[in-house]
Each structure stands twice: as C-alpha cells, then as structure tokens.
Amino acid sequence: MTESQVTQRLVAILAADIYGYSRLMQDDAQATVATLDASRQVFRDQIVAHHGRVVDMAGDAVLAVFETAIGAAEAAMRIQAALTDRNTQLLEHRQMLFRVGIHLGDVIEKPDGTVYGDGVNIAARLESLADPGGVALRGAVPQ
C-alpha cells in the first residue's frame, strides 16, 4: 500500500461498548444478541443522522467517525437517550448499558474506510472510563 492510498485527517471518533457484556451473554446469549441487534440499529440511525460513518461493529463494540465534534456529541446523547428508553422495557438484569467515548483527533484512513491511530486509541480509552449509560468526552468536544 502506498502513501497515496491512505489519508490522514482530523475527525471526531466515537467508541462504544457494553458494560457487563460477558455476564449478559452467559446469562442468555440469544436474548443478548437480539437486544444487541436492536441497539446497533439505534447506533446506525443516529450516526448517519448526524453525518457520521460506522467504521466497525464487532462483538459488543461500535466505532464511528464524524466530520464534526458536535455531530458526534449529539449522536451519542441521542443514542444513550434512545437506549435508556429501550431499557425500561427490559428486566433490570437484562438491561444493556453502553459506555461511549468521544475524542477529536487525527486518524489514518485506508481506502476501505478502516481508521487507525492515536485518536482511535484515545476514544477507546475514554469509552472505558465512561459510566455505564454515559458518555466521556475529551478536550474540544462540545458538551
């Protein structure tokens, strides 16, 4: 791969995962996958609605990039609100709580849309610091 095949740019990176995913899977894998599928649709809808792009959804993780930090923050808040509403329909021990981290940073993007770099790593670290059902923001990302 040549340098001309990759781009480096500034984006808002959203990283998310489920708090207690392993426990949910051990308790009832089929119900967890069904709830995860519904939750992923909420992520997709809000990411697209706020001018973002889903990069990857593997396991319980979501990785997306946005052209603006405001778009990422607004999408995250709407995602968490929608998922909170969905959780009211579930028994407490079956509720799916996502942690979301957002970071404004540089990424290297391959032609297939995959992104790499410190920006992605920082967003993932922020996600792990977020409260279940919450959003952790860094630096210039609006609140």
TORSEMI-249377 format. One record per atom (N, C-alpha, C): residue number from 1; residue in one letter; atom name; y, z, x. Coordinates in steps of 0.2 Angstrom, whole numbers. Layout:
[NUM 'A' 'CA' [Y Z X]]
...
end
This chain:
[1 'M' 'N' [-6 0 4]]
[1 'M' 'CA' [0 0 0]]
[1 'M' 'C' [6 0 4]]
[2 'T' 'N' [11 -4 3]]
[2 'T' 'CA' [17 -5 7]]
[2 'T' 'C' [22 0 4]]
[3 'E' 'N' [28 1 8]]
[3 'E' 'CA' [33 5 5]]
[3 'E' 'C' [37 1 -1]]
[4 'S' 'N' [36 -5 -1]]
[4 'S' 'CA' [40 -9 -7]]
[4 'S' 'C' [36 -8 -13]]
[5 'Q' 'N' [30 -5 -13]]
[5 'Q' 'CA' [26 -4 -19]]
[5 'Q' 'C' [27 3 -22]]
[6 'V' 'N' [30 7 -18]]
[6 'V' 'CA' [32 14 -21]]
[6 'V' 'C' [39 15 -22]]
[7 'T' 'N' [41 19 -26]]
[7 'T' 'CA' [48 20 -27]]
[7 'T' 'C' [49 28 -26]]
[8 'Q' 'N' [55 30 -24]]
[8 'Q' 'CA' [57 37 -24]]
[8 'Q' 'C' [63 37 -28]]
[9 'R' 'N' [63 42 -33]]
[9 'R' 'CA' [68 43 -37]]
[9 'R' 'C' [69 50 -40]]
[10 'L' 'N' [75 52 -42]]
[10 'L' 'CA' [76 59 -45]]
[10 'L' 'C' [74 59 -52]]
[11 'V' 'N' [70 63 -54]]
[11 'V' 'CA' [68 64 -61]]
[11 'V' 'C' [67 71 -63]]
[12 'A' 'N' [67 73 -70]]
[12 'A' 'CA' [65 79 -72]]
[12 'A' 'C' [58 79 -73]]
[13 'I' 'N' [54 84 -70]]
[13 'I' 'CA' [47 84 -71]]
[13 'I' 'C' [45 90 -75]]
[14 'L' 'N' [41 89 -80]]
[14 'L' 'CA' [38 94 -84]]
[14 'L' 'C' [31 95 -83]]
[15 'A' 'N' [29 101 -81]]
[15 'A' 'CA' [22 103 -80]]
[15 'A' 'C' [20 108 -85]]
[16 'A' 'N' [14 107 -88]]
[16 'A' 'CA' [12 112 -93]]
[16 'A' 'C' [4 113 -93]]
[17 'D' 'N' [2 119 -95]]
[17 'D' 'CA' [-5 121 -95]]
[17 'D' 'C' [-6 126 -101]]
[18 'I' 'N' [-12 128 -102]]
[18 'I' 'CA' [-14 133 -107]]
[18 'I' 'C' [-15 139 -104]]
[19 'Y' 'N' [-12 144 -107]]
[19 'Y' 'CA' [-13 151 -104]]
[19 'Y' 'C' [-20 153 -108]]
[20 'G' 'N' [-25 155 -103]]
[20 'G' 'CA' [-31 158 -106]]
[20 'G' 'C' [-36 152 -108]]
[21 'Y' 'N' [-35 146 -105]]
[21 'Y' 'CA' [-39 140 -107]]
[21 'Y' 'C' [-47 142 -106]]
[22 'S' 'N' [-49 145 -101]]
[22 'S' 'CA' [-56 146 -99]]
[22 'S' 'C' [-59 150 -105]]
[23 'R' 'N' [-55 155 -107]]
[23 'R' 'CA' [-58 160 -112]]
[23 'R' 'C' [-58 156 -118]]
[24 'L' 'N' [-54 152 -120]]
[24 'L' 'CA' [-54 148 -126]]
[24 'L' 'C' [-60 144 -126]]
[25 'M' 'N' [-61 140 -121]]
[25 'M' 'CA' [-67 136 -120]]
[25 'M' 'C' [-74 140 -121]]
[26 'Q' 'N' [-74 146 -117]]
[26 'Q' 'CA' [-80 149 -118]]
[26 'Q' 'C' [-81 152 -125]]
[27 'D' 'N' [-76 154 -128]]
[27 'D' 'CA' [-77 156 -135]]
[27 'D' 'C' [-79 151 -140]]
[28 'D' 'N' [-76 145 -140]]
[28 'D' 'CA' [-78 140 -144]]
[28 'D' 'C' [-75 133 -142]]
[29 'A' 'N' [-79 130 -138]]
[29 'A' 'CA' [-77 124 -134]]
[29 'A' 'C' [-75 118 -139]]
[30 'Q' 'N' [-79 117 -145]]
[30 'Q' 'CA' [-77 112 -149]]
[30 'Q' 'C' [-70 113 -153]]
[31 'A' 'N' [-69 119 -155]]
[31 'A' 'CA' [-63 121 -158]]
[31 'A' 'C' [-57 121 -153]]
[32 'T' 'N' [-58 122 -147]]
[32 'T' 'CA' [-53 122 -142]]
[32 'T' 'C' [-51 115 -141]]
[33 'V' 'N' [-56 110 -140]]
[33 'V' 'CA' [-54 103 -139]]
[33 'V' 'C' [-51 100 -145]]
[34 'A' 'N' [-53 102 -151]]
[34 'A' 'CA' [-49 100 -157]]
[34 'A' 'C' [-42 102 -157]]
[35 'T' 'N' [-41 108 -155]]
[35 'T' 'CA' [-34 111 -155]]
[35 'T' 'C' [-30 108 -149]]
[36 'L' 'N' [-33 107 -144]]
[36 'L' 'CA' [-30 104 -138]]
[36 'L' 'C' [-28 97 -140]]
[37 'D' 'N' [-32 93 -143]]
[37 'D' 'CA' [-30 86 -145]]
[37 'D' 'C' [-24 86 -150]]
[38 'A' 'N' [-24 90 -154]]
[38 'A' 'CA' [-18 91 -159]]
[38 'A' 'C' [-12 93 -155]]
[39 'S' 'N' [-13 97 -150]]
[39 'S' 'CA' [-7 99 -146]]
[39 'S' 'C' [-5 94 -141]]
[40 'R' 'N' [-9 90 -139]]
[40 'R' 'CA' [-7 84 -134]]
[40 'R' 'C' [-3 79 -138]]
[41 'Q' 'N' [-5 78 -145]]
[41 'Q' 'CA' [-1 74 -149]]
[41 'Q' 'C' [6 76 -150]]
[42 'V' 'N' [7 83 -150]]
[42 'V' 'CA' [14 86 -151]]
[42 'V' 'C' [18 84 -144]]
[43 'F' 'N' [14 85 -138]]
[43 'F' 'CA' [17 84 -132]]
[43 'F' 'C' [19 76 -132]]
[44 'R' 'N' [15 72 -133]]
[44 'R' 'CA' [16 65 -133]]
[44 'R' 'C' [22 63 -137]]
[45 'D' 'N' [22 65 -143]]
[45 'D' 'CA' [28 63 -148]]
[45 'D' 'C' [34 66 -145]]
[46 'Q' 'N' [35 72 -143]]
[46 'Q' 'CA' [41 75 -141]]
[46 'Q' 'C' [43 72 -134]]
[47 'I' 'N' [39 70 -130]]
[47 'I' 'CA' [40 67 -123]]
[47 'I' 'C' [43 60 -124]]
[48 'V' 'N' [40 56 -128]]
[48 'V' 'CA' [43 50 -130]]
[48 'V' 'C' [49 50 -134]]
[49 'A' 'N' [50 55 -138]]
[49 'A' 'CA' [56 55 -142]]
[49 'A' 'C' [62 57 -138]]
[50 'H' 'N' [61 60 -132]]
[50 'H' 'CA' [66 62 -128]]
[50 'H' 'C' [66 58 -121]]
[51 'H' 'N' [64 52 -122]]
[51 'H' 'CA' [65 47 -117]]
[51 'H' 'C' [61 49 -110]]
[52 'G' 'N' [55 52 -111]]
[52 'G' 'CA' [51 54 -106]]
[52 'G' 'C' [44 50 -106]]
[53 'R' 'N' [40 51 -101]]
[53 'R' 'CA' [34 47 -100]]
[53 'R' 'C' [29 52 -98]]
[54 'V' 'N' [23 52 -102]]
[54 'V' 'CA' [17 56 -100]]
[54 'V' 'C' [14 52 -93]]
[55 'V' 'N' [13 56 -88]]
[55 'V' 'CA' [10 54 -82]]
[55 'V' 'C' [3 55 -82]]
[56 'D' 'N' [1 61 -84]]
[56 'D' 'CA' [-6 63 -84]]
[56 'D' 'C' [-7 69 -89]]
[57 'M' 'N' [-13 69 -92]]
[57 'M' 'CA' [-16 74 -97]]
[57 'M' 'C' [-23 75 -95]]
[58 'A' 'N' [-24 79 -90]]
[58 'A' 'CA' [-31 81 -88]]
[58 'A' 'C' [-33 88 -89]]
[59 'G' 'N' [-39 89 -92]]
[59 'G' 'CA' [-41 96 -94]]
[59 'G' 'C' [-36 99 -99]]
[60 'D' 'N' [-33 105 -97]]
[60 'D' 'CA' [-28 108 -101]]
[60 'D' 'C' [-21 106 -98]]
[61 'A' 'N' [-20 102 -94]]
[61 'A' 'CA' [-13 101 -90]]
[61 'A' 'C' [-10 95 -93]]
[62 'V' 'N' [-3 95 -93]]
[62 'V' 'CA' [1 90 -95]]
[62 'V' 'C' [6 89 -90]]
[63 'L' 'N' [7 83 -88]]
[63 'L' 'CA' [13 81 -83]]
[63 'L' 'C' [17 75 -85]]
[64 'A' 'N' [23 76 -86]]
[64 'A' 'CA' [28 71 -88]]
[64 'A' 'C' [34 70 -84]]
[65 'V' 'N' [37 65 -84]]
[65 'V' 'CA' [44 64 -81]]
[65 'V' 'C' [49 61 -86]]
[66 'F' 'N' [55 63 -85]]
[66 'F' 'CA' [61 61 -89]]
[66 'F' 'C' [66 59 -85]]
[67 'E' 'N' [70 54 -88]]
[67 'E' 'CA' [76 52 -84]]
[67 'E' 'C' [81 57 -84]]
[68 'T' 'N' [82 62 -89]]
[68 'T' 'CA' [87 67 -89]]
[68 'T' 'C' [84 74 -89]]
[69 'A' 'N' [87 79 -86]]
[69 'A' 'CA' [85 86 -87]]
[69 'A' 'C' [86 88 -94]]
[70 'I' 'N' [91 86 -98]]
[70 'I' 'CA' [92 88 -104]]
[70 'I' 'C' [86 85 -109]]
[71 'G' 'N' [84 79 -108]]
[71 'G' 'CA' [78 77 -111]]
[71 'G' 'C' [72 81 -110]]
[72 'A' 'N' [71 83 -104]]
[72 'A' 'CA' [65 87 -103]]
[72 'A' 'C' [66 94 -106]]
[73 'A' 'N' [72 97 -105]]
[73 'A' 'CA' [73 104 -108]]
[73 'A' 'C' [72 103 -116]]
[74 'E' 'N' [75 98 -119]]
[74 'E' 'CA' [75 98 -126]]
[74 'E' 'C' [68 97 -129]]
[75 'A' 'N' [64 92 -125]]
[75 'A' 'CA' [57 91 -127]]
[75 'A' 'C' [53 97 -126]]
[76 'A' 'N' [54 101 -121]]
[76 'A' 'CA' [50 107 -120]]
[76 'A' 'C' [51 112 -126]]
[77 'M' 'N' [57 113 -127]]
[77 'M' 'CA' [59 118 -133]]
[77 'M' 'C' [56 116 -139]]
[78 'R' 'N' [56 109 -141]]
[78 'R' 'CA' [54 107 -147]]
[78 'R' 'C' [46 107 -147]]
[79 'I' 'N' [43 106 -141]]
[79 'I' 'CA' [36 106 -141]]
[79 'I' 'C' [34 114 -142]]
[80 'Q' 'N' [37 118 -139]]
[80 'Q' 'CA' [35 125 -140]]
[80 'Q' 'C' [36 128 -147]]
[81 'A' 'N' [41 125 -150]]
[81 'A' 'CA' [43 127 -157]]
[81 'A' 'C' [37 124 -162]]
[82 'A' 'N' [35 118 -161]]
[82 'A' 'CA' [30 115 -165]]
[82 'A' 'C' [23 118 -164]]
[83 'L' 'N' [22 120 -157]]
[83 'L' 'CA' [15 123 -156]]
[83 'L' 'C' [15 130 -159]]
[84 'T' 'N' [21 134 -159]]
[84 'T' 'CA' [21 140 -162]]
[84 'T' 'C' [20 140 -169]]
[85 'D' 'N' [23 135 -173]]
[85 'D' 'CA' [21 134 -180]]
[85 'D' 'C' [14 133 -181]]
[86 'R' 'N' [11 128 -177]]
[86 'R' 'CA' [4 127 -177]]
[86 'R' 'C' [-1 133 -176]]
[87 'N' 'N' [1 137 -172]]
[87 'N' 'CA' [-2 144 -170]]
[87 'N' 'C' [-3 148 -176]]
[88 'T' 'N' [2 148 -180]]
[88 'T' 'CA' [2 153 -186]]
[88 'T' 'C' [-4 151 -191]]
[89 'Q' 'N' [-6 145 -190]]
[89 'Q' 'CA' [-12 143 -194]]
[89 'Q' 'C' [-19 145 -191]]
[90 'L' 'N' [-19 148 -185]]
[90 'L' 'CA' [-25 150 -181]]
[90 'L' 'C' [-25 157 -181]]
[91 'L' 'N' [-32 160 -181]]
[91 'L' 'CA' [-33 167 -179]]
[91 'L' 'C' [-30 168 -172]]
[92 'E' 'N' [-27 175 -171]]
[92 'E' 'CA' [-24 176 -165]]
[92 'E' 'C' [-28 175 -159]]
[93 'H' 'N' [-34 176 -159]]
[93 'H' 'CA' [-38 175 -153]]
[93 'H' 'C' [-40 168 -152]]
[94 'R' 'N' [-38 163 -156]]
[94 'R' 'CA' [-39 156 -156]]
[94 'R' 'C' [-32 152 -154]]
[95 'Q' 'N' [-27 156 -154]]
[95 'Q' 'CA' [-20 153 -153]]
[95 'Q' 'C' [-20 150 -146]]
[96 'M' 'N' [-17 144 -146]]
[96 'M' 'CA' [-16 140 -139]]
[96 'M' 'C' [-9 141 -137]]
[97 'L' 'N' [-8 145 -132]]
[97 'L' 'CA' [-1 146 -129]]
[97 'L' 'C' [0 142 -123]]
[98 'F' 'N' [4 137 -123]]
[98 'F' 'CA' [6 133 -117]]
[98 'F' 'C' [11 137 -113]]
[99 'R' 'N' [11 136 -106]]
[99 'R' 'CA' [16 138 -101]]
[99 'R' 'C' [19 131 -99]]
[100 'V' 'N' [26 131 -99]]
[100 'V' 'CA' [29 125 -97]]
[100 'V' 'C' [34 126 -91]]
[101 'G' 'N' [34 122 -86]]
[101 'G' 'CA' [39 122 -81]]
[101 'G' 'C' [43 116 -80]]
[102 'I' 'N' [49 116 -79]]
[102 'I' 'CA' [53 110 -78]]
[102 'I' 'C' [57 111 -72]]
[103 'H' 'N' [57 105 -68]]
[103 'H' 'CA' [61 105 -61]]
[103 'H' 'C' [64 98 -61]]
[104 'L' 'N' [70 98 -59]]
[104 'L' 'CA' [74 92 -57]]
[104 'L' 'C' [73 91 -50]]
[105 'G' 'N' [69 85 -48]]
[105 'G' 'CA' [68 84 -41]]
[105 'G' 'C' [66 77 -40]]
[106 'D' 'N' [65 75 -33]]
[106 'D' 'CA' [63 69 -31]]
[106 'D' 'C' [55 68 -32]]
[107 'V' 'N' [53 62 -34]]
[107 'V' 'CA' [46 60 -34]]
[107 'V' 'C' [45 54 -30]]
[108 'I' 'N' [39 53 -28]]
[108 'I' 'CA' [37 46 -26]]
[108 'I' 'C' [33 43 -31]]
[109 'E' 'N' [34 37 -34]]
[109 'E' 'CA' [31 34 -39]]
[109 'E' 'C' [27 28 -37]]
[110 'K' 'N' [20 28 -38]]
[110 'K' 'CA' [16 22 -37]]
[110 'K' 'C' [17 17 -43]]
[111 'P' 'N' [15 11 -42]]
[111 'P' 'CA' [16 6 -47]]
[111 'P' 'C' [12 8 -53]]
[112 'D' 'N' [6 12 -53]]
[112 'D' 'CA' [3 14 -59]]
[112 'D' 'C' [6 19 -63]]
[113 'G' 'N' [12 22 -60]]
[113 'G' 'CA' [15 27 -64]]
[113 'G' 'C' [14 34 -61]]
[114 'T' 'N' [9 35 -57]]
[114 'T' 'CA' [7 41 -54]]
[114 'T' 'C' [13 44 -50]]
[115 'V' 'N' [15 50 -50]]
[115 'V' 'CA' [20 53 -46]]
[115 'V' 'C' [17 59 -42]]
[116 'Y' 'N' [21 59 -36]]
[116 'Y' 'CA' [19 64 -31]]
[116 'Y' 'C' [25 67 -28]]
[117 'G' 'N' [24 73 -24]]
[117 'G' 'CA' [30 75 -21]]
[117 'G' 'C' [31 83 -22]]
[118 'D' 'N' [36 85 -18]]
[118 'D' 'CA' [38 92 -19]]
[118 'D' 'C' [40 94 -26]]
[119 'G' 'N' [44 89 -29]]
[119 'G' 'CA' [46 90 -36]]
[119 'G' 'C' [40 92 -41]]
[120 'V' 'N' [35 88 -40]]
[120 'V' 'CA' [29 89 -45]]
[120 'V' 'C' [26 96 -43]]
[121 'N' 'N' [26 98 -37]]
[121 'N' 'CA' [23 104 -35]]
[121 'N' 'C' [27 110 -37]]
[122 'I' 'N' [34 109 -37]]
[122 'I' 'CA' [38 115 -39]]
[122 'I' 'C' [38 116 -47]]
[123 'A' 'N' [37 110 -50]]
[123 'A' 'CA' [37 111 -58]]
[123 'A' 'C' [30 114 -60]]
[124 'A' 'N' [25 113 -56]]
[124 'A' 'CA' [18 116 -57]]
[124 'A' 'C' [19 124 -56]]
[125 'R' 'N' [22 125 -50]]
[125 'R' 'CA' [23 132 -49]]
[125 'R' 'C' [27 136 -54]]
[126 'L' 'N' [33 133 -56]]
[126 'L' 'CA' [37 136 -62]]
[126 'L' 'C' [33 137 -68]]
[127 'E' 'N' [28 132 -70]]
[127 'E' 'CA' [24 132 -76]]
[127 'E' 'C' [20 139 -75]]
[128 'S' 'N' [17 140 -69]]
[128 'S' 'CA' [13 146 -68]]
[128 'S' 'C' [17 152 -69]]
[129 'L' 'N' [23 152 -68]]
[129 'L' 'CA' [27 158 -69]]
[129 'L' 'C' [30 159 -76]]
[130 'A' 'N' [30 154 -80]]
[130 'A' 'CA' [32 155 -87]]
[130 'A' 'C' [28 159 -91]]
[131 'D' 'N' [31 163 -96]]
[131 'D' 'CA' [27 167 -101]]
[131 'D' 'C' [23 162 -105]]
[132 'P' 'N' [17 164 -107]]
[132 'P' 'CA' [13 160 -112]]
[132 'P' 'C' [18 159 -118]]
[133 'G' 'N' [18 153 -120]]
[133 'G' 'CA' [23 150 -125]]
[133 'G' 'C' [30 149 -123]]
[134 'G' 'N' [31 150 -117]]
[134 'G' 'CA' [38 149 -114]]
[134 'G' 'C' [39 144 -110]]
[135 'V' 'N' [45 143 -107]]
[135 'V' 'CA' [47 138 -103]]
[135 'V' 'C' [51 141 -97]]
[136 'A' 'N' [49 139 -91]]
[136 'A' 'CA' [53 141 -85]]
[136 'A' 'C' [57 135 -82]]
[137 'L' 'N' [63 136 -81]]
[137 'L' 'CA' [67 131 -78]]
[137 'L' 'C' [70 133 -71]]
[138 'R' 'N' [71 127 -67]]
[138 'R' 'CA' [74 129 -61]]
[138 'R' 'C' [81 125 -60]]
[139 'G' 'N' [85 128 -57]]
[139 'G' 'CA' [91 125 -54]]
[139 'G' 'C' [96 122 -60]]
[140 'A' 'N' [97 115 -59]]
[140 'A' 'CA' [101 111 -63]]
[140 'A' 'C' [99 109 -69]]
[141 'V' 'N' [93 112 -72]]
[141 'V' 'CA' [90 110 -78]]
[141 'V' 'C' [94 114 -83]]
[142 'P' 'N' [97 111 -88]]
[142 'P' 'CA' [101 115 -94]]
[142 'P' 'C' [96 119 -98]]
[143 'Q' 'N' [99 125 -100]]
[143 'Q' 'CA' [95 129 -104]]
[143 'Q' 'C' [97 129 -111]]
end
